[in-house]
């Protein structure tokens, strides 16, 4: 599965496009009060990415186990220090609403924590490199 995310930013304009295997989706993110850049910072989007991954994976894994899920709440938090410092102290909490027995829901949550792709990407570390070729 190939994914990408693109931003076109100018005064009072912040266009965001994400793509998975050629399927394109546009997101609406406001500009900062100054008119330049995103009103949402990268740390917030990173935390949202973790919450979104876990939420979607709960539904996927519940379906595999024939568990009906009526709702999912996920809150992810973390800390960032000075400019250029990596984030730390990332934690999250989840609640799954279902009529399934509590033990099954607990097992579902634990299993999903172990297989959530974005979580595992960050847990395992990753290489991020700047491609020297300019955008055209």
HELIX and SHEET records of a PDB file:
HELIX    1   1 UNK A   42  UNK A   64  1                                  23    
HELIX    2   2 UNK A  102  UNK A  115  1                                  14    
HELIX    3   3 UNK A  117  UNK A  124  1                                   8    
SHEET    1   A 3 UNK A   3  UNK A  10  0                                        
SHEET    2   A 3 UNK A  13  UNK A  20 -1                                        
SHEET    3   A 3 UNK A  23  UNK A  28 -1                                        
SHEET    1   B 2 UNK A  71  UNK A  79  0                                        
SHEET    2   B 2 UNK A  88  UNK A  97 -1                                        
END                                                                             
